């Protein structure tokens, strides 16, 4: 079991999440750095509206079972990655524990996989989405 270090700067979130989930299911530990610099593609207005609605969803029968969408960028990215995992299966729960997201730069001496290609014209960073949801960065 190896540890894979990924630099998420300018990476498309969906592609990054799928790759990270597959790697974790295989049994490798994955560390994702610069989570706030990953980008979503598409129109920002639609994107903000989608995540604003997800944050306000509530299970009226049992509010404890309501979905929780965090505002902090590293937790937010981990939640997106979790959506790519079979979370109710034991292998999915084990894979989720092998994934860690950070907002910091890649530590010196560690070699990171740069997952970014070309930044799309219409892109929105995870940090911008989280700030629209109310994260203040403190």
Backbone as a printed PyTorch tensor [residue, N CA C, xyz], in Angstrom:
tensor([[[  0.8390,  -1.1760,   0.0000],
         [  0.0000,   0.0000,   0.0000],
         [  0.8840,   1.2400,   0.0000]],

        [[  0.7750,   1.9820,  -1.0430],
         [  1.5860,   3.1810,  -1.2050],
         [  0.7840,   4.4160,  -0.8480]],

        [[  1.5070,   5.4960,  -0.6250],
         [  0.8660,   6.7740,  -0.3880],
         [  1.0140,   7.6300,  -1.6350]],

        [[ -0.1070,   8.0800,  -2.1670],
         [ -0.1060,   8.9240,  -3.3500],
         [ -0.3890,  10.3510,  -2.9150]],

        [[  0.4760,  11.2730,  -3.3240],
         [  0.3050,  12.6810,  -2.9940],
         [ -0.1070,  13.4150,  -4.2640]],

        [[ -1.2210,  14.1460,  -4.1810],
         [ -1.7640,  14.8560,  -5.3470],
         [ -1.8030,  16.3440,  -5.0550]],

        [[ -1.3480,  17.1510,  -6.0210],
         [ -1.4830,  18.6020,  -5.9430],
         [ -2.7240,  18.9720,  -6.7540]],

        [[ -3.7500,  19.4860,  -6.0910],
         [ -5.0380,  19.7550,  -6.7360],
         [ -5.1050,  21.1090,  -7.4270]],

        [[ -4.0250,  21.8400,  -7.4950],
         [ -4.0350,  23.1600,  -8.1120],
         [ -4.4910,  23.0680,  -9.5610]],

        [[ -5.5490,  23.8130,  -9.9020],
         [ -6.1240,  23.8790, -11.2530],
         [ -6.6290,  22.5380, -11.7870]],

        [[ -6.9280,  21.5960, -10.9140],
         [ -7.4940,  20.3120, -11.3310],
         [ -9.0090,  20.4190, -11.3770]],

        [[ -9.6220,  19.7590, -12.3440],
         [-11.0830,  19.7290, -12.4250],
         [-11.5770,  18.8010, -11.3140]],

        [[-12.5050,  19.2780, -10.5060],
         [-12.9310,  18.5760,  -9.2990],
         [-13.4640,  17.1750,  -9.5880]],

        [[-14.3160,  17.0280, -10.5800],
         [-14.8990,  15.7210, -10.8760],
         [-13.8620,  14.6960, -11.2750]],

        [[-12.9350,  15.0860, -12.1180],
         [-11.8800,  14.1620, -12.5470],
         [-10.9650,  13.8070, -11.3910]],

        [[-10.6360,  14.8070, -10.6000],
         [ -9.7970,  14.5840,  -9.4270],
         [-10.4780,  13.6450,  -8.4430]],

        [[-11.7650,  13.8610,  -8.2040],
         [-12.5210,  13.0430,  -7.2540],
         [-12.6200,  11.5990,  -7.7240]],

        [[-12.8770,  11.3940,  -9.0070],
         [-12.9880,  10.0310,  -9.5350],
         [-11.6570,   9.2910,  -9.4350]],

        [[-10.5790,   9.9680,  -9.7970],
         [ -9.2510,   9.3440,  -9.7310],
         [ -8.8760,   9.0140,  -8.2920]],

        [[ -9.1330,   9.9520,  -7.3780],
         [ -8.8160,   9.7490,  -5.9690],
         [ -9.6230,   8.5910,  -5.3840]],

        [[-10.9010,   8.5310,  -5.7170],
         [-11.7610,   7.4630,  -5.2060],
         [-11.2990,   6.0950,  -5.7080]],

        [[-10.9900,   6.0020,  -6.9870],
         [-10.5290,   4.7250,  -7.5440],
         [ -9.2240,   4.2760,  -6.9020]],

        [[ -8.3230,   5.2150,  -6.6900],
         [ -7.0360,   4.8890,  -6.0770],
         [ -7.2220,   4.4070,  -4.6400]],

        [[ -8.1100,   5.0540,  -3.8940],
         [ -8.3650,   4.6630,  -2.5050],
         [ -9.0510,   3.2990,  -2.4290]],

        [[ -9.9440,   3.0070,  -3.3710],
         [-10.6100,   1.7010,  -3.3770],
         [ -9.6030,   0.5850,  -3.6480]],

        [[ -8.5950,   0.8850,  -4.4610],
         [ -7.5540,  -0.1110,  -4.7420],
         [ -6.7280,  -0.4370,  -3.5070]],

        [[ -6.7360,   0.4510,  -2.5040],
         [ -6.0240,   0.1840,  -1.2700],
         [ -4.9070,   1.1530,  -0.9590]],

        [[ -4.6760,   2.1460,  -1.8090],
         [ -3.6140,   3.1160,  -1.5580],
         [ -4.1290,   4.2700,  -0.7090]],

        [[ -3.2330,   4.8620,   0.0680],
         [ -3.5520,   6.0530,   0.8360],
         [ -3.3520,   7.2610,  -0.0680]],

        [[ -4.2860,   8.2090,  -0.0300],
         [ -4.2250,   9.3810,  -0.9040],
         [ -4.2520,  10.6500,  -0.0660]],

        [[ -3.3050,  11.5490,  -0.3370],
         [ -3.2710,  12.8580,   0.2980],
         [ -3.4220,  13.9100,  -0.7980]],

        [[ -4.4140,  14.7760,  -0.6530],
         [ -4.6760,  15.8220,  -1.6430],
         [ -4.3250,  17.1690,  -1.0130]],

        [[ -3.3810,  17.8800,  -1.6150],
         [ -2.9580,  19.1910,  -1.1260],
         [ -3.5360,  20.2820,  -2.0200]],

        [[ -3.6000,  21.5070,  -1.5150],
         [ -4.1520,  22.6640,  -2.2290],
         [ -5.5990,  22.4190,  -2.6530]],

        [[ -6.4030,  21.9050,  -1.7580],
         [ -7.8040,  21.5920,  -2.0480],
         [ -8.5870,  22.8090,  -2.5060]],

        [[ -8.2650,  23.9570,  -1.9630],
         [ -9.0140,  25.1650,  -2.2870],
         [ -8.7460,  25.6530,  -3.7030]],

        [[ -7.7100,  25.1420,  -4.3610],
         [ -7.3530,  25.6050,  -5.7010],
         [ -7.9060,  24.7190,  -6.8100]],

        [[ -8.6040,  23.6550,  -6.4620],
         [ -9.2510,  22.8170,  -7.4800],
         [-10.4040,  23.6110,  -8.0830]],

        [[-10.7780,  23.2990,  -9.3250],
         [-11.7880,  24.1100, -10.0060],
         [-12.9720,  23.2750, -10.4950]],

        [[-14.1340,  23.9220, -10.5020],
         [-15.3310,  23.3930, -11.1320],
         [-15.4430,  24.0370, -12.5030]],

        [[-15.9900,  23.3200, -13.4690],
         [-16.2140,  23.9110, -14.7800],
         [-17.6900,  24.2590, -14.9200]],

        [[-17.9900,  25.1460, -15.8210],
         [-19.3760,  25.5160, -16.0580],
         [-19.6890,  26.9030, -15.5470]],

        [[-20.9550,  27.2550, -15.6250],
         [-21.3900,  28.5920, -15.2200],
         [-21.3950,  28.7060, -13.6950]],

        [[-20.7400,  29.7170, -13.1570],
         [-20.6790,  29.8810, -11.7060],
         [-22.0450,  30.0610, -11.0560]],

        [[-22.9550,  30.7620, -11.7090],
         [-24.2680,  31.0180, -11.1170],
         [-24.9920,  29.7000, -10.8410]],

        [[-24.9720,  28.7960, -11.8100],
         [-25.6210,  27.5000, -11.6320],
         [-24.9490,  26.6960, -10.5300]],

        [[-23.6370,  26.7430, -10.4860],
         [-22.8640,  25.9960,  -9.5030],
         [-23.1750,  26.4490,  -8.0910]],

        [[-23.1840,  27.7620,  -7.8670],
         [-23.4810,  28.2780,  -6.5370],
         [-24.8800,  27.8900,  -6.1000]],

        [[-25.8170,  27.9390,  -7.0350],
         [-27.2020,  27.6070,  -6.7110],
         [-27.3500,  26.1370,  -6.3250]],

        [[-26.6530,  25.2580,  -7.0290],
         [-26.7150,  23.8170,  -6.7340],
         [-26.2340,  23.5480,  -5.3190]],

        [[-25.0760,  24.0830,  -4.9610],
         [-24.5310,  23.8020,  -3.6320],
         [-25.2560,  24.5600,  -2.5350]],

        [[-25.8450,  25.7030,  -2.8400],
         [-26.6540,  26.4150,  -1.8520],
         [-27.8930,  25.5750,  -1.5190]],

        [[-28.5170,  24.9790,  -2.5470],
         [-29.6940,  24.1270,  -2.3140],
         [-29.3110,  22.8830,  -1.5210]],

        [[-28.1620,  22.2850,  -1.8480],
         [-27.7280,  21.0900,  -1.1180],
         [-27.4750,  21.3990,   0.3460]],

        [[-26.9720,  22.6010,   0.6190],
         [-26.6920,  22.9700,   2.0050],
         [-27.9500,  23.1980,   2.8180]],

        [[-29.0410,  23.5940,   2.1530],
         [-30.2650,  23.8900,   2.8880],
         [-31.2520,  22.7230,   2.9150]],

        [[-30.9170,  21.6010,   2.2930],
         [-31.8150,  20.4520,   2.3350],
         [-31.9930,  19.9900,   3.7750]],

        [[-33.1950,  19.5620,   4.0900],
         [-33.4500,  19.1010,   5.4420],
         [-34.4030,  17.9240,   5.4130]],

        [[-34.0980,  16.9190,   6.1900],
         [-34.9700,  15.7760,   6.3480],
         [-35.9570,  16.1360,   7.4590]],

        [[-37.2000,  16.3840,   7.0830],
         [-38.1950,  16.8350,   8.0660],
         [-38.5280,  15.7480,   9.0880]],

        [[-38.5170,  14.4860,   8.6550],
         [-38.8620,  13.4050,   9.5640],
         [-37.7970,  13.2230,  10.6430]],

        [[-36.5270,  13.3340,  10.2460],
         [-35.4420,  13.1820,  11.2070],
         [-34.3140,  14.1460,  10.8180]],

        [[-34.2700,  15.3390,  11.3880],
         [-33.2750,  16.3380,  11.0010],
         [-31.8280,  15.8810,  11.1880]],

        [[-31.6000,  14.8950,  12.0630],
         [-30.2380,  14.3870,  12.2470],
         [-29.7380,  13.6730,  10.9950]],

        [[-30.6390,  13.2310,  10.1480],
         [-30.2690,  12.5350,   8.9220],
         [-30.1400,  13.4780,   7.7300]],

        [[-30.1840,  14.7690,   7.9650],
         [-30.0490,  15.7440,   6.8840],
         [-28.6180,  15.7280,   6.3520]],

        [[-28.4320,  15.9390,   5.0440],
         [-27.0780,  15.9570,   4.5010],
         [-26.3130,  17.1680,   5.0160]],

        [[-25.0290,  16.9920,   5.2190],
         [-24.1980,  18.0830,   5.7170],
         [-23.1510,  18.4150,   4.6610]],

        [[-23.2310,  19.6110,   4.0970],
         [-22.2280,  20.0810,   3.1380],
         [-21.3840,  21.1280,   3.8300]],

        [[-20.1170,  20.8150,   4.1020],
         [-19.2680,  21.7640,   4.8240],
         [-18.9220,  22.9820,   3.9950]],

        [[-18.5000,  24.0370,   4.6780],
         [-18.0910,  25.2690,   4.0040],
         [-16.5830,  25.3270,   3.8170]],

        [[-15.8480,  24.6080,   4.6200],
         [-14.3860,  24.6510,   4.5540],
         [-13.9070,  23.8830,   3.3170]],

        [[-13.0130,  24.4580,   2.5000],
         [-12.6440,  23.8590,   1.2160],
         [-12.0900,  22.4390,   1.2660]],

        [[-11.2540,  22.1150,   2.2430],
         [-10.7110,  20.7580,   2.2830],
         [-11.7830,  19.7370,   2.6520]],

        [[-12.6660,  20.0890,   3.5710],
         [-13.7720,  19.1960,   3.9140],
         [-14.7670,  19.0810,   2.7620]],

        [[-14.9770,  20.2040,   2.0790],
         [-15.8840,  20.2320,   0.9370],
         [-15.3930,  19.2810,  -0.1570]],

        [[-14.0930,  19.3390,  -0.4680],
         [-13.5400,  18.4660,  -1.5010],
         [-13.6290,  17.0050,  -1.0780]],

        [[-13.4000,  16.7310,   0.1970],
         [-13.5020,  15.3440,   0.6710],
         [-14.9400,  14.8410,   0.5340]],

        [[-15.9240,  15.7110,   0.7630],
         [-17.3320,  15.3390,   0.6000],
         [-17.6380,  15.0200,  -0.8610]],

        [[-17.0610,  15.7800,  -1.7930],
         [-17.2500,  15.5020,  -3.2160],
         [-16.6360,  14.1540,  -3.5680]],

        [[-15.4400,  13.8930,  -3.0600],
         [-14.7730,  12.6060,  -3.3150],
         [-15.5870,  11.4650,  -2.7200]],

        [[-16.1470,  11.6890,  -1.5440],
         [-16.9620,  10.6610,  -0.8830],
         [-18.1550,  10.2600,  -1.7410]],

        [[-18.6580,  11.2180,  -2.5290],
         [-19.7670,  10.9240,  -3.4220],
         [-19.4130,   9.9320,  -4.5150]],

        [[-18.1290,   9.7570,  -4.7810],
         [-17.6740,   8.8050,  -5.7900],
         [-17.4440,   7.4110,  -5.2060]],

        [[-17.5840,   7.2660,  -3.9060],
         [-17.3200,   5.9910,  -3.2300],
         [-18.6110,   5.2590,  -2.8950]],

        [[-18.5610,   3.9270,  -2.8630],
         [-19.7150,   3.1580,  -2.3860],
         [-19.7400,   3.1920,  -0.8570]],

        [[-20.2380,   4.2920,  -0.2820],
         [-20.0570,   4.5420,   1.1430],
         [-20.7820,   3.5710,   2.0700]],

        [[-21.7750,   2.8470,   1.5730],
         [-22.4810,   1.9020,   2.4330],
         [-21.8230,   0.5310,   2.4370]],

        [[-20.9000,   0.3030,   1.5360],
         [-20.1580,  -0.9570,   1.4900],
         [-18.9150,  -0.8320,   2.3660]],

        [[-18.4880,  -1.9130,   2.9770],
         [-17.2880,  -1.8500,   3.8300],
         [-16.0470,  -1.3490,   3.0930]],

        [[-15.8990,  -1.7190,   1.8240],
         [-14.7140,  -1.2600,   1.0870],
         [-14.7740,   0.2390,   0.8320]],

        [[-15.9740,   0.8030,   0.6920],
         [-16.1230,   2.2340,   0.5080],
         [-15.7970,   3.0020,   1.7810]],

        [[-16.2380,   2.4820,   2.9280],
         [-15.9330,   3.1290,   4.1990],
         [-14.4370,   3.0850,   4.4810]],

        [[-13.8080,   1.9480,   4.1520],
         [-12.3620,   1.8270,   4.3420],
         [-11.6120,   2.7680,   3.4100]],

        [[-12.1000,   2.9120,   2.1890],
         [-11.4610,   3.8070,   1.2210],
         [-11.5770,   5.2560,   1.6760]],

        [[-12.7110,   5.6240,   2.2520],
         [-12.9030,   6.9950,   2.7210],
         [-11.8930,   7.3480,   3.8200]],

        [[-11.5650,   6.3890,   4.6500],
         [-10.5900,   6.6250,   5.7190],
         [ -9.1770,   6.7930,   5.1740]],

        [[ -8.9190,   6.2920,   3.9740],
         [ -7.5880,   6.3990,   3.3780],
         [ -7.3790,   7.7140,   2.6220]],

        [[ -8.4000,   8.5690,   2.5590],
         [ -8.3050,   9.8340,   1.8260],
         [ -8.2040,  10.9870,   2.8190]],

        [[ -7.2330,  11.8730,   2.5860],
         [ -7.0580,  13.0570,   3.4040],
         [ -6.8720,  14.2590,   2.4890]],

        [[ -7.5700,  15.3420,   2.7860],
         [ -7.4390,  16.5750,   1.9930],
         [ -6.8610,  17.6720,   2.8690]],

        [[ -5.9710,  18.4770,   2.2900],
         [ -5.3310,  19.5720,   2.9990],
         [ -5.4770,  20.8620,   2.2140]],

        [[ -5.4430,  22.0000,   2.9150],
         [ -5.4550,  23.3000,   2.2510],
         [ -4.0440,  23.8500,   2.1070]],

        [[ -3.0610,  23.1660,   2.6260],
         [ -1.6940,  23.6590,   2.6080],
         [ -0.9490,  23.2240,   1.3450]],

        [[  0.2250,  23.7940,   1.1670],
         [  1.0880,  23.4350,   0.0460],
         [  1.6780,  22.0460,   0.2980]],

        [[  2.1910,  21.4290,  -0.7550],
         [  2.8300,  20.1240,  -0.6340],
         [  4.1070,  20.3000,   0.1890]],

        [[  4.3190,  19.4750,   1.2210],
         [  5.5260,  19.6130,   2.0470],
         [  6.7970,  19.4260,   1.2120]],

        [[  7.8400,  20.1110,   1.6300],
         [  9.1110,  19.9950,   0.9290],
         [  9.6410,  18.5770,   1.0710]],

        [[ 10.2530,  18.1020,   0.0230],
         [ 10.8170,  16.7610,   0.0350],
         [  9.8500,  15.6940,  -0.4430]],

        [[  8.5860,  16.0360,  -0.5960],
         [  7.5980,  15.0900,  -1.0970],
         [  7.2810,  15.4180,  -2.5460]],

        [[  7.2100,  14.4040,  -3.3610],
         [  6.9180,  14.5930,  -4.7760],
         [  5.4200,  14.3780,  -4.9890]],

        [[  4.7770,  15.3450,  -5.6370],
         [  3.3280,  15.2910,  -5.8220],
         [  2.9800,  15.0660,  -7.2790]],

        [[  1.8790,  14.3520,  -7.4750],
         [  1.3210,  14.1560,  -8.7980],
         [  0.5070,  15.4020,  -9.1340]],

        [[  0.8580,  16.0670, -10.2230],
         [  0.1200,  17.2530, -10.6510],
         [ -0.9660,  16.7610, -11.5850]],

        [[ -2.2000,  16.9350, -11.1800],
         [ -3.3260,  16.3540, -11.8830],
         [ -3.9500,  17.3170, -12.8830]],

        [[ -3.4830,  18.5560, -12.9150],
         [ -4.0980,  19.5900, -13.7460],
         [ -3.6500,  19.4870, -15.1920]],

        [[ -4.5500,  19.8640, -16.0560],
         [ -4.2120,  19.9860, -17.4670],
         [ -4.3310,  21.4590, -17.8080]],

        [[ -5.2260,  21.8280, -18.6670],
         [ -5.4310,  23.2200, -19.0210],
         [ -6.6670,  23.7300, -18.2870]],

        [[ -6.5860,  24.9300, -17.7310],
         [ -7.7250,  25.4870, -17.0000],
         [ -8.8070,  25.8780, -17.9930]],

        [[-10.0350,  25.3890, -17.8010],
         [-11.1300,  25.7920, -18.6870],
         [-11.4490,  27.2800, -18.5380]],

        [[-12.0170,  27.8560, -19.5800],
         [-12.3320,  29.2890, -19.5660],
         [-13.3390,  29.6230, -18.4650]],

        [[-14.4090,  28.8500, -18.3780],
         [-15.4140,  29.0840, -17.3510],
         [-15.1290,  28.1400, -16.1950]],

        [[-14.3730,  28.6030, -15.2440],
         [-14.0610,  27.7570, -14.1010],
         [-14.2050,  28.5500, -12.8120]],

        [[-14.5410,  27.8410, -11.7480],
         [-14.7300,  28.4340, -10.4330],
         [-13.9810,  27.5810,  -9.4330]],

        [[-13.1700,  28.1940,  -8.6000],
         [-12.3930,  27.4120,  -7.6350],
         [-13.2780,  26.9520,  -6.4750]],

        [[-12.8180,  25.9260,  -5.7970],
         [-13.5270,  25.4100,  -4.6200],
         [-13.5940,  26.5030,  -3.5510]],

        [[-12.5390,  27.3070,  -3.4590],
         [-12.5150,  28.3920,  -2.4830],
         [-13.6360,  29.3930,  -2.7450]],

        [[-13.8670,  29.7350,  -4.0080],
         [-14.9370,  30.6740,  -4.3430],
         [-16.3110,  30.1040,  -3.9790]],

        [[-16.5110,  28.8280,  -4.2390],
         [-17.7920,  28.1870,  -3.9000],
         [-17.9950,  28.2100,  -2.3890]],

        [[-16.9460,  27.8700,  -1.6440],
         [-17.0610,  27.8380,  -0.1870],
         [-17.2950,  29.2350,   0.3840]],

        [[-16.6710,  30.2360,  -0.2090],
         [-16.9150,  31.6060,   0.2560],
         [-18.3530,  32.0320,  -0.0240]],

        [[-18.9140,  31.6150,  -1.1440],
         [-20.3270,  31.9230,  -1.4370],
         [-21.2620,  31.2180,  -0.4660]],

        [[-20.8290,  30.0640,   0.0570],
         [-21.6330,  29.3300,   1.0210],
         [-21.4910,  29.8890,   2.4300]],

        [[-20.5280,  30.8160,   2.6200],
         [-20.4010,  31.4600,   3.9140],
         [-19.1110,  31.2150,   4.6540]],

        [[-18.1190,  30.5670,   4.0330],
         [-16.8450,  30.3370,   4.7150],
         [-16.0400,  31.6260,   4.6910]],

        [[-15.5020,  32.0240,   5.8460],
         [-14.7720,  33.2900,   5.9030],
         [-13.2620,  33.1220,   5.9590]],

        [[-12.7550,  31.9040,   6.0240],
         [-11.3170,  31.6720,   5.9680],
         [-10.5650,  31.8760,   7.2630]],

        [[-11.2520,  31.9550,   8.3760],
         [-10.5530,  32.1440,   9.6530],
         [-10.1750,  30.8380,  10.2740]]])
